[in-house]
Amino acid sequence: MILTDQQQLTELVRLLQTRRFVFAADPQPITEALRHDDSDKESRLLKRAAFIDRDGALNQRLQRIQQYTRWLLSGISLLCLIGGFSASMALLAGSELNFFYVLLSALGVNTLTLLLWLILLLLPVHRNGFVFNPALWLRLRDPVGQAIAALYAEQAQTTAARWFAGMTSHRFWLCTLSGMWLALCVLLLVRQYGFNWESTLLSDVSLLHLVAALSWLPEKLSFPVPDAEAVLHSRSIANTAAARAWGGLLLAAVFCYGILPRAAAWLFCWLMWRQQRAHLPLNLPYYQNIIQQWQHTVVDADTVPSVAAITAPLLHLNDAPKWAVLLDTSWHDKDWYLHTLGQDWINLGKLDKRGDTANLASRLQTEPAQLLLGIRAEVVPDRGILRQINILAQAAQGGILVQLLADKPRDHDKEALKQILNQWQHALIERNIAFLPPPFAAQQTETH
């Protein structure tokens, strides 16, 4: 397509975030975690999108649509191949053939459309989208689907989309001509034909010059072509003696004046498409806001006031090994720790047995690791749980980060969850422990 897979995912994240979509991972802490990344701006934005799509759901959705598009284009190409083959079979149904009628039927429409494409190249570009835009024929009604449709509609306005449309059109014509040429080869091999030509307006001399011009390139490529005597003897009479020469010229003409020009046009569009493939629109306010956050030491309070309050105290990432563990309970999402703050965490399981906390604390005292502690947010922060957190926080030489885990509640449960989250917030801030609220809760707060 127009953008790479990573660029499409990044653009999809942009469109969804501007529409207040709740992601699998909270974008703001990930943005903060990439502040000190050494990559260039676009690479960091690509990483950010991949980390936000922690469960890979958005990427899988894009991949399914792209696979569907590839299968659709392949199916149309196959139909064009079969259609071209069938057309040649119909043209060569008889044993006596009018050479110019067959040639005009095989190449007439193709030549006209190729000339029309060349004329359109000289006209100003009108970015109105194109027929190969999947958003025009995919039924995408959910929030993610609508954002994908908007993404493809935006891509259809780029210059690269013009060349992609040309590539697709030439591809279909190449399949059609290849099917016709294959059928001609098969029929000329297994059947005996006689060729003639007829004309009311053109004289013998004119036809001699026309056939000579038509035969110039095929003759250079060593195809058999009819000589002057064969041309004169074939007027209105099927000349079986020169059938091999006429058949060779027919094959050569379809190849030289049909397939080769289309292949050259496809190659030209491909080169232009590769040269003008779109990049991320970094000049958009969305990306500029993120880049400005990376360029400033302190996040502007007017930009993200609620995030600064919720995630305080801030966690300073370091080069220590990253460990992740669940405290006191299991969690249905086994990948809850993946790409948190853009880091690769090693899953140590859960601390649900007596002595597990002490054992992990002893290990943390000897190994300078940074600990990600997963806790179900529905659990009230009583003294027992807070005591375990304190033990681990004091032992973790690389620092500790608490990830509060919760599913999106029903309407009647929202207030209760909000109160428990506030309790966790106050308890952890009092102990100067950095934490991340459940992604949906943080993102809902950011959008208000």
C-alpha positions as CSV (number, residue, x, y, z in Angstrom):
1,M,0.0,0.0,0.0
2,I,1.0,3.7,0.3
3,L,2.5,3.5,3.8
4,T,4.5,0.7,5.4
5,D,2.8,-1.5,8.0
6,Q,4.4,0.4,10.9
7,Q,3.5,3.8,9.4
8,Q,-0.1,2.7,8.9
9,L,-0.3,1.6,12.6
10,T,1.2,4.9,13.7
11,E,-1.3,6.9,11.6
12,L,-4.2,4.7,12.9
13,V,-3.1,5.4,16.5
14,R,-3.2,9.1,15.6
15,L,-6.7,9.0,14.2
16,L,-8.0,6.9,17.1
17,Q,-6.5,9.1,19.8
18,T,-7.9,12.2,18.2
19,R,-11.3,10.4,18.4
20,R,-10.8,9.6,22.1
21,F,-10.4,5.9,21.6
22,V,-9.3,3.8,24.7
23,F,-6.2,1.8,23.8
24,A,-4.8,-1.4,25.3
25,A,-2.0,0.8,26.9
26,D,-2.1,4.4,28.0
27,P,-0.3,6.5,25.4
28,Q,1.0,9.3,27.8
29,P,3.4,7.2,30.0
30,I,4.7,5.5,26.8
31,T,5.4,8.9,25.3
32,E,7.3,9.9,28.5
33,A,9.2,6.6,28.4
34,L,10.5,7.4,24.9
35,R,11.7,10.8,25.8
36,H,15.3,9.7,26.1
37,D,15.3,7.2,23.3
38,D,18.2,7.8,20.9
39,S,16.2,7.1,17.7
40,D,15.1,9.8,15.3
41,K,11.6,11.3,15.7
42,E,9.8,9.1,13.2
43,S,11.4,5.9,14.6
44,R,10.3,6.9,18.1
45,L,6.7,7.6,16.8
46,L,6.7,4.1,15.2
47,K,7.8,2.5,18.5
48,R,5.3,4.5,20.4
49,A,2.4,3.2,18.2
50,A,3.6,-0.4,18.6
51,F,3.8,0.0,22.4
52,I,0.3,1.5,22.6
53,D,-1.0,-1.4,20.6
54,R,0.3,-3.7,23.3
55,D,-2.1,-6.6,22.5
56,G,-1.6,-6.3,18.7
57,A,-5.3,-5.9,18.1
58,L,-4.9,-2.8,15.8
59,N,-2.1,-4.3,13.9
60,Q,-4.0,-7.5,13.3
61,R,-7.0,-5.6,12.1
62,L,-4.8,-3.7,9.6
63,Q,-3.1,-7.0,8.5
64,R,-6.5,-8.6,7.9
65,I,-7.7,-5.8,5.7
66,Q,-4.5,-5.7,3.8
67,Q,-4.7,-9.5,3.3
68,Y,-8.3,-9.1,2.1
69,T,-7.1,-6.4,-0.3
70,R,-4.3,-8.6,-1.7
71,W,-6.7,-11.5,-2.2
72,L,-9.2,-9.3,-4.0
73,L,-6.5,-7.9,-6.3
74,S,-5.2,-11.4,-7.0
75,G,-8.7,-12.6,-7.7
76,I,-9.3,-9.8,-10.2
77,S,-5.9,-10.5,-11.8
78,L,-6.9,-14.1,-12.3
79,L,-10.2,-13.2,-13.8
80,C,-8.4,-10.9,-16.2
81,L,-6.1,-13.7,-17.2
82,I,-9.0,-16.1,-17.8
83,G,-10.9,-13.4,-19.6
84,G,-8.0,-12.7,-22.0
85,F,-7.6,-16.4,-22.6
86,S,-11.3,-16.8,-23.4
87,A,-11.3,-13.8,-25.7
88,S,-8.5,-15.2,-27.8
89,M,-10.3,-18.6,-28.0
90,A,-13.4,-16.8,-29.3
91,L,-11.4,-14.7,-31.8
92,L,-9.6,-17.8,-33.2
93,A,-12.7,-20.0,-33.4
94,G,-12.6,-20.3,-37.2
95,S,-9.9,-21.7,-39.4
96,E,-9.6,-18.7,-41.7
97,L,-8.8,-15.4,-40.0
98,N,-8.6,-11.8,-41.0
99,F,-5.2,-10.8,-39.6
100,F,-5.9,-7.1,-38.9
101,Y,-9.3,-7.8,-37.4
102,V,-7.8,-10.3,-34.9
103,L,-4.9,-7.9,-34.2
104,L,-7.3,-4.9,-33.7
105,S,-9.6,-6.9,-31.5
106,A,-6.6,-8.0,-29.3
107,L,-4.8,-4.7,-29.0
108,G,-7.4,-2.0,-29.8
109,V,-8.9,-1.3,-26.4
110,N,-5.6,-1.9,-24.7
111,T,-3.8,0.7,-26.9
112,L,-6.6,3.3,-26.4
113,T,-6.5,3.0,-22.6
114,L,-2.7,3.1,-22.6
115,L,-2.8,6.3,-24.7
116,L,-5.4,7.7,-22.3
117,W,-3.2,7.0,-19.3
118,L,-0.3,8.8,-21.1
119,I,-2.5,11.8,-21.7
120,L,-3.6,11.8,-18.0
121,L,0.0,11.9,-17.0
122,L,0.3,15.3,-18.6
123,L,-2.7,16.7,-16.8
124,P,-2.7,18.3,-13.3
125,V,-3.1,15.9,-10.5
126,H,-6.6,15.9,-8.9
127,R,-6.4,14.2,-5.6
128,N,-10.0,12.9,-5.4
129,G,-9.1,9.4,-4.2
130,F,-9.1,6.4,-6.5
131,V,-11.2,3.3,-7.0
132,F,-8.7,1.0,-5.3
133,N,-9.2,2.8,-2.0
134,P,-10.4,0.0,0.3
135,A,-12.5,2.5,2.3
136,L,-14.8,2.6,-0.7
137,W,-15.8,-1.0,-0.6
138,L,-15.0,-2.3,2.9
139,R,-17.9,-2.1,5.4
140,L,-16.2,-0.7,8.5
141,R,-18.6,0.7,11.0
142,D,-17.0,0.2,14.5
143,P,-14.7,2.9,15.8
144,V,-11.5,1.1,14.7
145,G,-13.0,0.3,11.3
146,Q,-14.1,3.9,10.7
147,A,-10.6,5.1,11.6
148,I,-9.1,2.6,9.2
149,A,-11.5,3.9,6.5
150,A,-10.4,7.5,7.2
151,L,-6.8,6.3,7.1
152,Y,-7.2,4.8,3.6
153,A,-9.1,7.9,2.5
154,E,-6.2,10.1,3.5
155,Q,-3.7,7.9,1.8
156,A,-5.8,8.0,-1.4
157,Q,-5.1,11.8,-1.6
158,T,-1.4,11.4,-1.7
159,T,0.8,11.5,-4.9
160,A,1.9,8.0,-4.3
161,A,-1.7,6.8,-4.5
162,R,-1.8,7.9,-8.2
163,W,1.2,5.7,-9.0
164,F,-0.3,2.8,-7.0
165,A,-3.5,3.1,-9.0
166,G,-1.5,3.1,-12.2
167,M,0.4,0.0,-11.1
168,T,-2.9,-1.8,-10.3
169,S,-4.5,-0.9,-13.7
170,H,-1.4,-1.9,-15.7
171,R,-1.3,-5.2,-13.7
172,F,-4.8,-6.0,-14.7
173,W,-4.1,-5.3,-18.4
174,L,-0.9,-7.3,-18.3
175,C,-2.9,-10.3,-17.0
176,T,-5.4,-9.8,-19.7
177,L,-2.8,-9.6,-22.5
178,S,-0.8,-12.5,-21.0
179,G,-4.0,-14.6,-21.1
180,M,-4.6,-13.6,-24.8
181,W,-1.0,-14.3,-25.8
182,L,-1.0,-17.7,-24.0
183,A,-4.2,-18.7,-25.8
184,L,-2.7,-17.6,-29.2
185,C,0.4,-19.7,-28.6
186,V,-1.7,-22.8,-27.7
187,L,-4.1,-22.4,-30.6
188,L,-1.4,-21.7,-33.2
189,L,0.5,-24.7,-32.0
190,V,-2.3,-27.2,-32.2
191,R,-4.5,-25.9,-35.1
192,Q,-3.8,-25.0,-38.7
193,Y,-5.0,-21.4,-39.6
194,G,-5.1,-19.5,-42.8
195,F,-4.6,-15.7,-42.7
196,N,-5.9,-13.0,-45.1
197,W,-6.6,-9.3,-45.0
198,E,-9.2,-7.1,-46.6
199,S,-9.6,-3.4,-47.2
200,T,-11.8,-1.1,-49.2
201,L,-9.8,2.0,-48.8
202,L,-6.2,0.9,-48.6
203,S,-4.2,-0.2,-51.6
204,D,-1.7,-3.1,-51.8
205,V,1.2,-0.6,-51.5
206,S,-0.2,1.0,-48.4
207,L,-0.7,-2.4,-46.8
208,L,2.9,-3.4,-47.7
209,H,4.2,-0.3,-45.9
210,L,1.9,-1.0,-42.9
211,V,3.0,-4.6,-42.6
212,A,6.6,-3.6,-43.0
213,A,6.3,-1.1,-40.2
214,L,4.5,-3.6,-38.0
215,S,7.1,-6.2,-38.7
216,W,10.2,-4.1,-37.9
217,L,10.5,-4.8,-34.2
218,P,9.3,-8.4,-34.3
219,E,11.9,-9.1,-37.1
220,K,14.6,-7.6,-34.9
221,L,13.5,-10.1,-32.1
222,S,13.7,-13.0,-34.6
223,F,10.0,-13.6,-34.9
224,P,8.9,-14.9,-38.4
225,V,7.1,-12.2,-40.4
226,P,5.4,-12.3,-43.9
227,D,7.4,-10.9,-46.8
228,A,5.9,-8.7,-49.6
229,E,4.9,-11.6,-51.7
230,A,3.0,-13.2,-48.8
231,V,1.2,-10.0,-48.1
232,L,0.1,-9.6,-51.7
233,H,-1.1,-13.2,-52.0
234,S,-3.1,-13.0,-48.8
235,R,-5.5,-10.3,-49.9
236,S,-9.0,-11.7,-49.5
237,I,-7.6,-15.2,-49.7
238,A,-6.5,-17.4,-46.8
239,N,-2.8,-18.0,-47.6
240,T,-1.9,-21.3,-45.8
241,A,1.6,-21.2,-47.2
242,A,2.4,-18.1,-45.3
243,A,0.4,-19.0,-42.2
244,R,3.5,-19.5,-40.1
245,A,4.8,-16.0,-40.9
246,W,1.4,-14.4,-40.3
247,G,1.0,-16.4,-37.0
248,G,4.5,-15.3,-35.9
249,L,3.7,-11.7,-36.7
250,L,0.4,-12.0,-34.7
251,L,2.2,-13.4,-31.6
252,A,5.0,-10.8,-32.0
253,A,2.6,-7.9,-32.3
254,V,0.7,-8.8,-29.2
255,F,3.9,-9.2,-27.3
256,C,5.8,-6.2,-28.7
257,Y,2.9,-3.7,-28.9
258,G,0.7,-4.9,-26.1
259,I,2.6,-6.7,-23.3
260,L,6.0,-4.8,-23.5
261,P,4.4,-1.3,-23.4
262,R,2.2,-2.3,-20.5
263,A,5.1,-3.8,-18.6
264,A,7.2,-0.6,-19.2
265,A,4.2,1.5,-17.9
266,W,3.9,-0.7,-14.8
267,L,7.6,-0.5,-14.1
268,F,7.5,3.3,-14.5
269,C,4.6,3.5,-12.0
270,W,6.4,1.2,-9.6
271,L,9.6,3.3,-9.7
272,M,7.6,6.5,-9.1
273,W,5.6,4.8,-6.3
274,R,8.8,3.7,-4.6
275,Q,10.3,7.1,-4.9
276,Q,7.2,9.0,-3.6
277,R,5.9,6.6,-0.9
278,A,4.4,8.7,1.8
279,H,6.0,9.5,5.1
280,L,4.4,10.3,8.4
281,P,3.0,13.8,8.3
282,L,5.1,15.1,11.1
283,N,3.9,18.7,10.5
284,L,0.5,17.8,11.9
285,P,-0.3,19.3,15.4
286,Y,-0.7,15.8,16.8
287,Y,2.8,14.8,16.0
288,Q,4.2,18.3,16.8
289,N,2.7,18.1,20.3
290,I,4.4,14.7,21.0
291,I,7.8,16.0,19.6
292,Q,7.6,19.1,21.8
293,Q,7.0,16.9,24.8
294,W,10.2,15.0,24.0
295,Q,12.1,18.2,23.5
296,H,11.2,19.7,26.9
297,T,12.5,18.5,30.2
298,V,9.2,19.1,32.0
299,V,5.9,18.2,30.5
300,D,3.7,21.3,30.0
301,A,1.0,21.2,32.7
302,D,-1.5,22.9,30.4
303,T,-1.0,20.2,27.8
304,V,-1.5,17.1,30.0
305,P,-2.7,18.3,33.4
306,S,-4.5,15.1,34.5
307,V,-1.7,12.8,33.5
308,A,0.9,14.7,35.4
309,A,-1.2,14.4,38.5
310,I,-2.0,10.8,38.1
311,T,1.4,9.4,37.3
312,A,3.3,11.4,40.0
313,P,5.8,10.6,41.3
314,L,7.4,10.0,37.9
315,L,9.5,6.9,37.4
316,H,13.0,7.3,36.0
317,L,13.8,4.4,33.7
318,N,17.3,3.0,33.8
319,D,19.4,0.3,32.2
320,A,18.7,-2.2,35.0
321,P,17.0,-5.5,34.1
322,K,13.2,-5.2,33.9
323,W,11.2,-7.7,36.0
324,A,7.4,-8.0,36.1
325,V,5.3,-9.8,38.8
326,L,1.7,-10.0,39.9
327,L,1.0,-9.4,43.6
328,D,-1.2,-11.8,45.4
329,T,-3.5,-12.7,42.5
330,S,-3.7,-13.9,38.9
331,W,-4.9,-11.7,36.0
332,H,-6.8,-12.9,32.9
333,D,-4.5,-11.0,30.6
334,K,-1.3,-13.0,30.6
335,D,0.5,-10.3,28.6
336,W,-0.4,-7.4,31.0
337,Y,3.2,-6.4,31.3
338,L,4.2,-6.4,27.7
339,H,5.7,-3.1,26.4
340,T,4.7,-1.2,29.5
341,L,6.5,2.2,29.1
342,G,8.1,0.7,26.0
343,Q,10.3,-1.7,28.0
344,D,10.9,-5.4,27.7
345,W,9.8,-6.9,31.0
346,I,10.7,-10.4,32.1
347,N,7.6,-12.1,33.6
348,L,8.3,-13.7,37.0
349,G,4.8,-14.9,37.5
350,K,2.9,-14.0,40.7
351,L,3.4,-13.7,44.4
352,D,0.5,-15.7,45.9
353,K,2.3,-18.0,48.4
354,R,3.7,-17.2,51.9
355,G,7.3,-16.3,51.6
356,D,7.2,-15.3,47.9
357,T,7.5,-11.6,48.7
358,A,10.4,-12.2,51.0
359,N,12.2,-14.4,48.5
360,L,11.7,-11.8,45.7
361,A,12.9,-9.0,48.0
362,S,16.1,-11.0,48.8
363,R,16.7,-11.5,45.1
364,L,16.2,-7.8,44.4
365,Q,18.7,-6.9,47.0
366,T,21.4,-8.9,45.2
367,E,20.3,-8.1,41.6
368,P,19.8,-4.4,40.6
369,A,16.5,-4.9,38.7
370,Q,13.7,-2.5,38.1
371,L,10.3,-4.0,39.2
372,L,6.9,-3.7,37.6
373,L,4.3,-4.8,40.1
374,G,0.8,-5.7,38.8
375,I,-2.0,-5.3,41.3
376,R,-5.8,-5.7,40.8
377,A,-7.3,-2.2,41.3
378,E,-10.5,-3.7,42.7
379,V,-8.5,-4.8,45.8
380,V,-8.6,-2.3,48.6
381,P,-5.1,-1.1,49.6
382,D,-5.1,-2.5,53.1
383,R,-2.1,-2.6,55.4
384,G,-1.1,-6.1,54.4
385,I,-0.8,-5.3,50.7
386,L,0.9,-2.0,51.3
387,R,3.4,-3.7,53.6
388,Q,4.3,-6.1,50.8
389,I,4.7,-3.2,48.4
390,N,6.9,-1.3,50.9
391,I,9.2,-4.4,51.2
392,L,9.6,-4.7,47.5
393,A,10.1,-1.0,47.0
394,Q,12.9,-0.9,49.5
395,A,14.6,-3.9,48.0
396,A,14.3,-2.9,44.3
397,Q,17.6,-1.2,43.6
398,G,16.4,-0.2,40.1
399,G,13.1,1.2,41.3
400,I,9.6,0.0,41.4
401,L,6.5,0.8,39.3
402,V,3.0,-0.3,40.2
403,Q,0.6,-1.1,37.4
404,L,-3.0,-1.1,38.6
405,L,-5.1,-3.6,36.7
406,A,-8.8,-3.3,36.0
407,D,-11.3,-4.0,33.2
408,K,-13.6,-1.3,32.0
409,P,-16.5,-1.4,34.5
410,R,-20.2,-1.2,33.9
411,D,-21.9,2.1,34.5
412,H,-23.1,1.1,38.0
413,D,-19.6,0.1,39.0
414,K,-17.8,3.1,37.8
415,E,-18.1,5.2,40.9
416,A,-16.9,2.3,43.2
417,L,-13.9,1.7,41.0
418,K,-13.1,5.4,40.9
419,Q,-13.1,5.6,44.7
420,I,-10.8,2.6,45.0
421,L,-8.4,4.1,42.4
422,N,-8.3,7.3,44.4
423,Q,-7.4,5.3,47.5
424,W,-4.6,3.6,45.6
425,Q,-3.4,7.0,44.2
426,H,-3.1,8.6,47.7
427,A,-1.5,5.5,49.3
428,L,1.2,5.2,46.6
429,I,1.9,8.9,46.4
430,E,2.4,9.0,50.2
431,R,5.0,6.3,49.8
432,N,6.6,8.0,46.8
433,I,5.9,5.0,44.6
434,A,5.3,5.6,40.9
435,F,2.3,4.0,39.4
436,L,0.2,3.7,36.3
437,P,-3.7,3.6,36.5
438,P,-5.6,1.1,34.3
439,P,-5.2,2.3,30.7
440,F,-8.9,2.9,30.2
441,A,-9.1,5.0,33.4
442,A,-6.1,7.1,32.5
443,Q,-7.3,7.7,28.9
444,Q,-10.8,8.7,30.0
445,T,-9.3,11.2,32.4
446,E,-7.1,12.6,29.6
447,T,-10.0,13.2,27.3
448,H,-12.1,15.2,29.7
